[in-house]
Each structure stands twice: as structure tokens, then as C-alpha cells.
Amino acid sequence: MRWRNNAPRSAVGGTVHNSANGNLIGPVVQTGAVHGDVHVTSAKRGYALRSFPGPEHSALPEPSRRQPSQLLLARNEVVDFIGRESDLRELDRWRRGAARIDALLLHAPGGFGKTRLAVKFAARSVAAGWTVAFAQHGSDPGFAACDGISPTGAEGLLVVVDYADRWPRSDLLALVEDVRLRHNGARRILLLARSPRRCWDLLQYPLRKLGVSADARRLPELATDLASRREVFTAARNRFAEVFGVDAEGVRPLGSLDHSAYGSVLTIHMAALVAVDASDRRRLPPTDPGALSEYLLHREIDHWAAMRETRAITSGHEELARAAFIATLVGPVSHREGVAVLRGLGVAASDCEAGRILADHSACYPPADDQTVLEPVYPDRLGEDFLAYCLPTGTAGRDGATRMLDPWTVDVAARLIDEGVPHGQLITVLTESGKRWPHVGAHLRDLLLVDPGRAVTAGGAALMAVANAADIRVLAAIEPLLPDHHADLDPAAAALVRRLTDYRLVHTRSPEARARLLIGLGWRLGNAGAFDQALRTTEPAVRIYRELAADHPSAHEPGLALSLHHLGTHLAGIGRKQEALEASQEAVAIRKRLAEADPCAHEADLASSLNNLAADLSEVNLRELALATIEEAVDIHRRLAAHDPTAHEPTLAATLNNLGMHLAGVQRTAKALDVAEEAVRLYRNLAARDPHVFSPDLASALHNLGTHRAELGHLTAALDATEEAVLIRTRLAVSRRVVFEAELAASLHSLATTCAELGFGDRALSHVQNAIDHYERLHFTAPEIYAPKLAACLHNQGAHLSRAGKLDDAAAASRRAVAIRADIAEAALSRYEELLAEAMLRLGVRLPGPSLLDEKPSPAVSSLQRSVNAIVRSMDPGNVQSTRNLEIRLARAARLTAVVTSASPVVEGLLALGQRELARVECGLARTLSALSSRLVDIGKGSEALKTSEQAVSTCRRLVAVDPVLYRPDLISCLVNHGVRLAESGHRDHALKATEYAVSLLGWPSAIDLGSSTAMTACALRAYAWVRLKASLELESASDAMEQAHAIYRRLARDEPSAFGDAALATRRTMTARLGDPDGLQPD
């Protein structure tokens, strides 16, 4: 774990703080003991998928047939869709593209016809055999949960997301990876938004990281010339005239349609409606397109009056206007909430009166969901303009608009927020209205300057709208209140800081101040997941500080260290491990010098960079050095926490948690356990004080504690810790699945393994299947990240199924695990072969092609080239695609590596990182092959089992040459399994040698410590004895091994009888029988 969220010093000074602030937003799920499945669901979804086409729209009811807002509302489809054939063809091409899953952001200002185009495209897609659904966010007006969709389309699945710029990023990403998007064909997600400003830049990176192709396209004007505008006008005029029952031929456009405002479809439709209405009323229509909204809003008010005259409603003008104002600000709410809002704002004096007003408002503005009230005034532009006409301007009155002006509206927004009403829509709609109406923008500015935190608590979508539109004074007031890290706010925070930084850079001449601004922006971009942009932003800061530090090191080395610290984080974020390591090393070197001179000022910074350096070292498999580095960081944090616990205990706990993982990585598990227990104690205290901030960290510490306990055989205690981690992560994943689902899956996997070892087979199968379900979904969106984890789950599922007697299912799970591991190894090997070829070129050597292999070696060819040619000639894998082919290529790469590294230490350094990465992948494949061999024996395929276990052993032998300490346990395990396979197949001598080699690697017979040996040692000794008993050879040695295995099992069984009691009893029986039939005593 890196310190990715260290807040950089501000441009005016300050210190680096390690923190993880944030809130858990959403429903909370509480569960009891984890004895069954754990599924992340909640009663209220964040969004719903509605199948398209839905129920047919009924005709507008008579009271609404002349109401402007209802006639213009896109969902009522009063005016037929025309034009945009080229845009539809473009969308058709996008839908037919080759990408497996593709997202397209279609953006244009409000009123351009995005929704109507999407509906038309959806209809064409259904006709083309696609399943189509429209996604609706839980915060959208008229939201109602539904059962989702059935993706039965043969071609693919299309999901349309309207108002995508108002969705929290985590919900958009959750939608992308939602299991309902699984389909045999392609997946397409069409996102509709008013503007791509900033948010799309910050969304593209995480989408692509999830394996999603992503692009943005601006929707052009429908009517770009006068003739096409007249065509759109005529179509709308004819339809409105039909509704009004007037002669359309006499209705003409209002002035010239050449005006730039008529680039919007909605504006043309509004002009047509005004023209028809004015003709029907025999009034002179306005000629200025800017006056269309005012005219239509007056007709809205006339509609209210007409309904009162017919006694359809009884509320007065003021009551209806105020209800409409509130509705447009807050959007639909439940009836109970609507009553509370009206009473709280003084619109109604009693529940009965509030109910009457709500009923009358619903008669004027029928809700999309009959369970809600306070439907806003639509379309959006009409509602935004209605707010503008209601709010006082602060100057003299507007001509003709006094019917809507109401001083009561001045403090409504502030009162709603202060009453705790969710205000995401309120901030967003005021922001959009303020773009056209300066006095609304001023109203929002004052609202936020009084309390800038209102923008933060409004949520990510609203904060993004403010970040893109508010003036600099407002953004500067909000900036100090931004949390250091918050999943939904990070993109908006980055956009806000980018605008501020752009402004400040223009007005900042000091190189140091400019560098600090860039570091701060890079940090925010990194938090938002845009590591590539963060890197481009931070690199200039590093260059500035290098130049400054060259002239004045004492003044500017702290800034250089800070910039390098963040540079390393961003490089690690995009996978440039070696460069990240170099940046972190330089940051540590500088901060060590600074801390020696002034510990109080620089030790905390040094510890932070040491933590990152340890992570970078571990990433390149320099584990012992990583351990020493993190231990140094812990020592510093202990001293700091002793002096100021409140400030430094969180970082001490985090560093201890990391230290435990580093210790485990070098097989110092007992020490790792002690450290993990201390980290859990600290995090328990911290989470008790602030659960929102520290619950994720407590879950991480508990997960690691469970892992270390299980490694040492403390299985019941491991079960307790892991169950608690699962419970916490389940709650976290409900509200932020994108952030926490992978962590939940990891804990479920660990829980399954511990349950199996304790003999709780059914629970193990349930938990591992649940983990697989999560990893399947994650693997679907990011296979390069989650394929190894899915394979590990399938590997263990095979073992659990075997114990349950489901032998065919067990073999199938293990085969799938091997297939996934082989694909991973194939990809890693291809990368390494490219690196190896580059290294050989540096030595003047190249990999020979088929033609060169047939040539006789020339005297001019170097000895190194001849060695390479000989290896390639003798190890040709052929063209057969199989694990055997892969094994040959892996072995060839190992031999070529040995030859070229012996020739040059420089080349050895160049290959080291790639070699270690390939070894890590090979180890996973070897483990899974060894497990598959056992499953194959179970289903009577002994010959294939023997070949498979042999391949696992040969792989591990190569790995021990790379890192003897790290891979010796895997070689021992594979040798034990292979020895059993050999004995079963009648290869007695080879079985004896394999098991003898396995126990010799453990130090047997002289170096076995019965008081600390693990179950693996007992298993190896038991297999060694079993092979000899079966062959009736070396019986004294077999007896000694069996006695020691029994002693180890007895000691383990005292603490965990359910896990080790059977093994202890079995070894005891064998010891008693001595020469009895040992066939039933095979190790797992």
C-alpha cells in the first residue's frame, strides 16, 4: 500500500499529512455471523435499468393538451422525430464496432435533442436484434426501482444513460461492471450529457483501466442552415397546430430563423409552439428568441388559472408558483417529504393544506412515478428559466415578468439546505440557470460564499457543475473544504483544483509557487485515478525544483523531495515500476539528509516516502530491502506517535499493516502476526472514534491478521478475524461497490480457505463461490487485473469440491484455473521475450529465425550467438498451443537468460525485473498444475495426472534458481505431490527420489524443529513415509518420518482439533500398523 493521498504542501507552506478522509454514503447493511452467502445488495439501488421499449405512451390528458411544459417534454413525444440521419448512421457504426465493451459520451447543450436521438437510436438497435435498456439514477426526478432487464438480444446489449454528467462516478463505473451488462454479444453504453467539461477527462482513465473503450463526441446542431431549420419548425408547427385545432398554414416563424439561438431543437420547437399559441389567441408573438420562455411560462400560469376555473384544482397562484419553484429545485420526493418541505418553508400551515397543494401541483405536473410528488417544471430549460423569473434581480423589475417575481424565493435554497434536504439537484439546476441568467449565478455565488461546504455536501455531480461554472472566488472558498480523498468527490475536486490552478498560474510568477500549484493539481488528479494526467502535471514541477535546488539546495530540496514523492506515486499508478522506484529512492535520499539536519520538520515526510519506497521495492520483488525500508518507517512513526498520538497513530497503524505484509512476504510469519495484531488494536481505537474514515483500514488489518493466523495454523482465530473483515467490507461494498468489491472478494476467498481447513466444507464452498461471482464480474471488466485472483479462487474451489466428493466438478474448476493461469503466463512470457530480445541486441546477438537455424555456423559468428542458436534449435516448441508448448518456451527463456546474463552484468540488471515478474506468474501456474494432478487422479486419469505434476515440478525447479528462498516452499509442495503421483503409477525409484529431495529441502532429518514446524512439513514427512511403506523399502527412515509427522500433527491438533485431528489419528494408525496398507493415507 502506497501513501497515494498525501496532501501536498500548499503554495504558501504547510506540511504533508497522511489521511484518508471521507464519508460512507448510501444504505448500510448489517449481518450476523458469516455462515452462509454474502451478497452485496440493498433495498434501494443507486440506479435502475428499464427495458426499452417500455409501455406505450398514452395521449396527453385534456387538461395538459395546451400546457407548454407537457407539449415540449421529450418523453411525451408530441412532435415526431425528424432528421439526424447522418448522426444515426454514426451511432450505428459505433454500435457495430469490434470492441467488446464500448462507452460513448454524446454531449451537447440542453435542447439539442440528445434524448430524442437516443430514443430513435434505441429503436433502431432493437430492430437490429439488440437488447436495449435506459438507465436512471436514484437521484433523478421520477426515479423508481424496477426489476431490470433480460438481455435476450442475439447481437448485444445497449444501455443509454441520460444526464450522465449528474451521476456520481462510482455509480457510472458500477453500471459499467454490473453483472446485468454481461452478454454473449457486445456491450455498448451511450452516455448523454450537456458538457464533457473536465469530467470526461477524469472518467476515461478508469473506464479504460476497466477494459472499456471510451470516446466522446459532440452532437452537432440539427439545423445548421436556414432551410433545415424551417423544416424542423414546420414539422413542429404542424403538430402543435393539430393539437390546438388551428390552421397551420397561416402560422409563420417569429422573425428570422437565422438567429444563433435556433441551433437548438428545443428553441425551434418553443418558437413553433409560441407561434401556434399566439395565432390561436390572436396575439402578437415575440420576435426575440430570448423571450420565448417568458411567453411560455405565462401560458403555464394561464393553464393553472384555467384549471382553477374548471375546479380541477383549488390552490391559488402563489401556492402553485411556490410549489413549482420548490419542485424544480429539489425534484420528486415522497408525499411525506413533500408535506414536510411545504410546511417547513411556510407554503402550507398544516398537513392537510400541504396535501392539497401537492395534489394540485401533481394535477398540473403529473409525476413520472405515482409514488412521488413535486415533479419539476420541464423541459430543463423551461424550469431553469422559471427559477430565474421567480428570483429577484436586485435591480428594477423586468418588463412583463412581474407575475412570477416573488421575494419569498430569495432564501428558499439556503433554507432547504439547512433543513437537510438533499441538495444535489438544487445546486446543479441553479448552476445551469446561472449560465444564462447573471442574477441566478449571483444568487448561487452568495449561497456558496456564505457556506462553501454546501457545494461539497451536494455530491460529486453537483460539485462538478460548480467546478465548471462558478467564479474563482467561489472555487477558492470551496477548495479548503474538499476532503483529501473521497471516491465520488475526487473527479470534481480535481476539476475544481484544475480551474483554480489554471487561474493561479496565469497570476503567479514565482517558479516555486508554480511548482507547488502543479504538485497540488497532480495530487488531486491522482486521487481521481487520472495518473497519466497527474504525471504530466507533476513532471514540470520536478524540473522546476531541480533547477531551484541546484542553486539553493537548503531552500528547495524539501520541495524537490515532495515533487519526487508524488512523481513516484503517479508512475506506480500507470505501471512504470522501475521509474517509480527511482523517483521514490531519490525522494528518500533527500528527505534523509533533511531529517538528519532537522528531525522535527522532516521525519514525518521521510517516513511517508520510506513507505512508498518499500511498496516500490516490493513491486520489483526486492522483498528483503523492502522489509528493511518499511521497518525504518515504522520506527519513525513510533517516535512520532509517542509524542503526538492523535496526529500520528493513523500513519503508525497503516505502516504496521504494511510491515506485516512485508514480513509475510519473506516468510517471517510469526513476526508478521505480532505486527498485525498491533495494527488491528490501533485501528479498532481509531474506528471507534471515526468509523467513516477508519472502517476500511480496520477491515484491511483484520484481513491480513486472519491470513497470518492461518499461515501459522491458528485457524479458529483466523476465522474470527476474517469473518469480521468480511462483515465490514460487505457494508462498505454496498455503498461503494466499485471501490470495495475486490477487497470483499479477497476476504471471502480467505474465509473459504479457512473454513475448509477447519472442516466446514459447505461454508467453504458457499464462500468461495461467492468470491468467484465477484471476481467473475471484476474479471469481465478488467481481466488483466483480476485473472490471477479468479484463477486462485477456482484453484481452491477445486480442492473444496474434491473434499465434498464432487470430483468431476472439482476437475473442471481446476482445469479452468490452469487455462487462466496459462493465458496469464503466455502474456507475461511474450513481454519477457521482447525484453530478452532487446537485451541480446545490446550484446550483438539476436534470436535466430527458421532460416538461420538451418545454416551452418560461421567462424565469424560469436560464441554467444552460437550458444543462443543451439538453445533455440534444441528447444523448438512447435506450433501446438498447449501448456506443454508453453512449458518449452518458458524453459527456453530461462536457458537464454542464463546464457546472456553470464555474459554481461548490465544485461542481468536489465532483465531482473522482468525475470522476477515472469517467475511470479509461473509460480501460480505451477501451483495450479500440481492441484490439477490430484483432481485428475480422483477421476481416474492417472497418466495425465503424472504428466501434469511433472510439469509443475520442472517449473518450480526453474523458479528456485531465480529466488531460492521465495520459491523453495512451492518446490517442496510440488515434489511431495509428484512423488505421490509417481508411487501411484508404479515409478517406485523416482517416487523415492522426489520425496527424499522434498524433505531434504526442509532440512530433514537434522534441522526439523517439531515445536514450530507447520502442516506443510508434516505433510511432506508423511508423504515421504507413505512412499516408502508402499514400496516396503527404507522402513526405519519411514518410521522416523511418520513419528515426526505425528508429533507435529498432535501439536497442531491441540489448538485446532477440527483441522488436524484426523491427520494426527491417521498417522498414529500407520505408526501402529507399520507395515500395514498405507493407501488410504495419501496427502492432500
Protein Blocks (a to p, Z undefined) as FASTA:
>chain_A
ZZfkbccddfkbccdddddedddedddddddddfbccddddfbdfbdcdddddddddddd
fklmmgmklmmpmklomacceejklmmmmmmmmmmmmbfbdcddddddehilmmmmmmmm
mmmmmmnopacdddddfkbghiacdebjadfbfkbccdddehklmpcfklmmmmmmpmkl
gcfbdcddddddfblghklmmmmmmmmmnopacdddddddfblcfklmmmmmmmmmmmmm
mmnopafklpccehjfkbmklmpmklmmmmmmmmmmmmmnopacdfbfklmmmmmmmmmm
mmmmmmmmnomambdfklmmmmmmmmmmnopadfklmmmmmmmnopafbfklmmmmmmmm
mmmmccfblkbghiacddfklmmmmmmmmpcghiacdehilmmgcfklmmmmmmmmmnop
afklmmmmmmmmmmmmmklmmmmmmmmmmmmmlmmmnojklmmmmmmmmcfklmmmmmmm
pcfbdfklmmmmmmmmmmmmmmmmmmpmblklmmmmmmmmmmmmmmnopamlmmmmmmmm
mmmmmmmmmmmmmlmmmmmmmmmmmmmmmmmmnopaklmmmmmmmmmmmmmmmmmmmmml
mmmmmmmmmmmmmmmmmmnopaklmmmmmmmmmmmmmmmmmmmmmlmmmmmmmmmmmmmm
mmmmnopaklmmmmmmmmmmmmmmmmmmmmmlmmmmmmmmmmmmmmmmmmnopamlmmmm
mmmmmmmmmmmmmmmmmlmmmmmmmmmmmmmmmmmmnopamlmmmmmmmmmmmmmmmmmm
mmmlmmmmmmmmmmmmmmmmmmnopamlmmmmmmmmmmmmmmmmmmmmmmmmmmmmmmmm
mnopacddfklmmpccdfklcfklmmmmmmmmmmcgbjbdcfklmmmmmmmmmmmmmmmm
mmomklmmmmmmmmmmmmmmmmmmmmmmmmmmmmmmmnopaklmmmmmmmmmmmmmmmmm
mmmmlmmmmmmmmmmmmmmmmmmnopamlmmmmmmmmmmmnopaklpcfklpcfklmmmm
mmmmmmmmmnopaklmmmmmmmmmmmmmmmmmmmmmmlmmmmmmmmmmmmmnomacfklm
ccZZ
